[in-house]
Amino acid sequence: MLRSIAALGLKPLSAQASRTLIVSAVRWLPVVQFNLSDIGEGIAEVQVKEWHVKVGDRVSQFDNLCEVQSDKASVTITSRYDGVIKKLHYGVDDVARVGKPLMDIEVEGAAEEVKQKEDPLDAVKPKSGKPTGDKEAKSTSAAHDNGKALATPAVRRVAIENSVDLSKVTGTGKDGRVLKEDVLEFIGHIKRAPASHSNKRSSPSVGQSSGPALKQLGEDQVVPIRGYARAMIKTMTEALKIPHFGYNDEMNFDELVRLRHELKEFAKEKHIKLSYMPFIIKACSLGLVEFPSLNAVTDASMENVTWKASHNICLAMDTPGGLVVPNIKHCEQRSVFEIAQELNRLHEASKRQQISRDDLSGGTFSLSNIGAIGGTYASPVILPPQVAIGAIGKLEKLPRFDKNGNIYPAHLMKFSWSADHRVVDGATMARFSNRVKQYIENPSTMLTQLR
Amino acid sequence: MSCAAAGRATSRIFISHSKNIFANLAFEEFLFRTGRHPHALLLWSNRPCVVIGRHQNPWLESHVEEIERRGVDFARRHSGGGTVYHDLGNLNISFLTPHEEHCRTRNLKFIVGAVADRLGIQLESTSRDDILLNGKKVSGTAARISKGRSYHHLTLLVDTDREAMHTLLHSPLEESITTNATRSTRAMAGVGCLRDSQPLLTVPRLQEALLAAYRKCFTECETEEVDVDNLLIEAPEVAAVHDELIDWSWRFGKTPKFQVAGLSVENGCIADSPDKAQLGHRFQPALLRKGMEASRAAI
């Protein structure tokens, strides 16, 4: 139900009333008093220590508002609403009372009066414009009627950031509304305790067939493609011209796990942080010595393939600015430790977005350690003008048979190779993979290659 | 004494191998924020460090210059409470739970019970959430609550370098600083440690006792030993929190505004001073000595 302007205590602006002490124009958005919620432990008051927002700021549900302290506990208060902050009731060092207003916020997204309840966005304006007799009586199935899931802009943002299709998420909020916890649970980030109230309310249908119309609650966000992302578009469009074939295999990391553990002290002494990647990179480089046609680049006219002498192995890195693929030069001449040092340097540089042009150019073979995030087998895309790439899955422990036929927990990583089928054949890729596998599964064979 | 909420389903124990306070605080904050395990217990120890509470003033609570001179780490944690000094003779214990189940009294009673049953040492918990041994304080508590999650962490001193603690937790500027920042409460009868009662007790032995008791409170409780230093490389989310924690603007810049010797300091930098050249510079106690020399020269 819409409040009249007079009820809100505002005077309507007229052309003549140019000077008015009331700052706000005619607004149909309600201002809600957000109370300081119960902190528990029978605490009645807390001290406000820091504000993260100020009057006029726009906040979203779950944004941090302020820090309060009660004796030994430091508590972060988050917003229950999306909206604009109109008033803060306390300053820093003031004592705030639980259950009393903390701030006034002009709530967005609902043109009707919002009640101070657990779920603030109860009311959705019915399509016909007639107020329904009982606000709560809505058709719950309408939540997914036109295929659009019911969710606040903040929840939509979380979904977009995590590439989640909201229509696939089960909403546990009122009327099947998708809450932020639902999205997070969907991604697998949290496990929820069973909901204390029932999800869907069966209600008497009132004018049921059409149900409430669902308006777009947020705005489409146009994200310009800049920087690394532009380069991605160019490279990947080129890559599409390459006929890819894939070859996958599982490699046993038992020996490498043991070896890495043994080398811990030595690595510490040399101030080197040793992961599995340097071993994998070196094993690939040793493999490329035998199969140089995989460490090659094609020219634009496909007249020649150049087998490169130097193994400049590219590593895909996830930076704040997006995917970037620097390479470690001359892996064929570097020891495992030296490769580890280079890898660390590139990791640090990528975190600060300080990868140099030299680091980015001249790559001859690529690896993607997507397993650091997750996954088993993958389908990597070749970086032209290279001819091959490998994606490495996560290290898993799975039951396998040992040489005596007994089941034991084996450390395994899955490798997914892709290669340019115009210049590389399956047999070459398979043999290369087998060689890399041999080095990885029996690291002592790498010893034999030492100069 | 078994813990009051026995029979709760599952929890997970994390034991950190890192001795680096920043790495450990980052890991704790990461577990807290990502919340994959509703109930968890985290145990760790660090090489010597001074840790202040979220809203405290480093220069009021501790001897910042001496800390730097001795190469002792200085950290600000996310939880409230007062300033502590700890080294490898201390065990840090962190109870991570959903907000509704946050109960410091219960956690402290659990520790007192476990230590009495398994080590024969009689401790007592107080209403200020301290743990005392024969009236001396052997543990300090702090807590953090946000977005439906919480943690309660505490120190538990087995043995400690009392000289370092006394020197580093006393600030020469204590009387001169005016502020509303949270002040630490000095232990009334002084500080003690568990070795006062049992000279042969070690941190590993204490840890063992607590873990055995903790496991009894849950039907399922797995233990994970975590190489947190390594995690900083492999997990960008943990590394991000770590980088936040070592940053000057967090450790010193987050200080609530204060006045000292005619200077006004906000966010760790000089906001007002009789010497305008100092404006905007980071606050350092050394500046006060220069100021004194300047005023002496003026005479």
Interface residues (C-beta under 8 A of the other chain):
Chain A: I39 G40 E41 K49 E50 F62 N64 E67 Q69 S70 D71 K72 A73 S74 V75 T76 T78 V92 D93 H189 I190 K191 A193 K273 S275 D318 N344 H347 K351 A372
Chain B: T34 G35 R36 P38 G53 R54 H55 H78 S79 G80 G81 P98 H99 E100 H102 C103 R104 R128 D129 T141 A142 A143 R144 I145 S146 K147 S150 N180 T182 N230 I233 E234 P236 A239 P256
